[in-house]
Amino acid sequence: MGVLMNRTLPSVTTLFLIFLAVASCSDNSITAPDGPSSDDLAADANRVIGSIQVTLGASSLAVGQTTQASVLILDRQGRPLKRSVEWSSSDPAIAAVDTAGLVSALSPGVVSIVATHRLKSGSAQLTVVAADTASPPPTGSFQEPSGTYVISDRAFGALNEDQSWTDENPATIASDASAPRSPSKVWRAVYPKGFTGGRGPANSWLEFSNRPRTAYVRWYFKYSSNWYGNGTGINKMFYVWTNGNMPSIVIIAKGAGTSALALRIAGQDILKGGAGHGDASNPDWDQNIVPTARISRGEWHLGEVLLVGNTTGTANGSIDGWIDGVHVTSYSGIQFRSGNALWGDMNLDPVWGGIGGTVPETQTFDVDHFYMSGKP
């Protein structure tokens, strides 16, 4: 009996040591995050996924366009692996992806295209822009919706030329032969050296009684080549007020000092701000479709905004913004006020700031032609 036990124990020990050796050599144990499974073992029994990398044929699409997503799967040593993945979209309303990785752009926004194998995943970001604004439009092509009526179409040929406007504080009409829409006269705000923040040097009101729920504004503007942004990054262009004066929205060129300028649409005293950041009742709606679009100093730009007020008790308002025909900003789910939000007076009041700071050298802000329309 003792002899038999002495012969059996070495055999058990040997088998146990062989099991440990096999387990230690394999990188694909039962506790590995992605396996093992039959397809893992068929590809390589000793390798597990280290990373999944997703690449898109195009990182920006217009609505209606498609691109192909591809995937590179690497093991923990950076060697390629062959594995199947499941494709998905972080927001199928913006872009959809099929089982083969073909991505279809459906509506403007930013979305992630994701490839997943069990517990491992990787993604790539896709920007979708409106179909008619994927590139700058030809001359005469604008974003004005159909069915609107004209509220104002001012060329700024002289002060107080339009009885619906009130020019004050003191607005200036200057000459600029390079003005793109109605040369050579432009509306000019002059910020002399030492001008302090928190106010504007010129002020013109557009007052109208036919208040629309949908308002479209188009204007050409230029910041002087030496433009120095207020330290707060807030360089206002104009306000549009709702019925009852508040709440309102403010069109801003965002950028401090000599840093790059970008479009910002800000809300003041609203109820719900959609996806804007900052104070919930005073949100900042920055460029969320094309974050890299910039406003260059010393050059004329075309600005366009489309404002849709909410109906009573509903957060169904929206704002959209374009720079030089490119759709850069789009937010929805906004409730400006508890009742119907109708758009009222417009105030061309380019406040420098934010409070604080002084202008280092005399600089200017010009507007060439201002157009506004609306519909119920």
Secondary structure, 3 states (H helix, E strand, C coil): CHHHHHHHHHHHHHHHHHHHHHHHHCCCCCCCCCCCCHHHHHHHCCCCEEEEEEEECCCEEECCCEEEEEEEEEECCCCEECCCCEEEECCCCCEEECCCCEEEECCCEEEEEEEEECCEEEEEEEEEECHHHCCCCCCCCCCCCCCCEEEEEECCCCCCCCCCEEEECCCEEEECCCCCCCCCEEEEEEECCCCECCECCCEEEECCCCCCCEEEEEEEEEECCCCCECCCCEEEEEEEEECCCCCEEEEEEECCECCCEEEEEEEECCCEECCCEEECCEEEEECCCCCCCCECCCCCEEEEEEEECCCCCCCCEEEEEEECCEEEEEEEEEECCCCCCCEEEEEECCCECCCCCECCCCEEEEEEEEEEEEEC
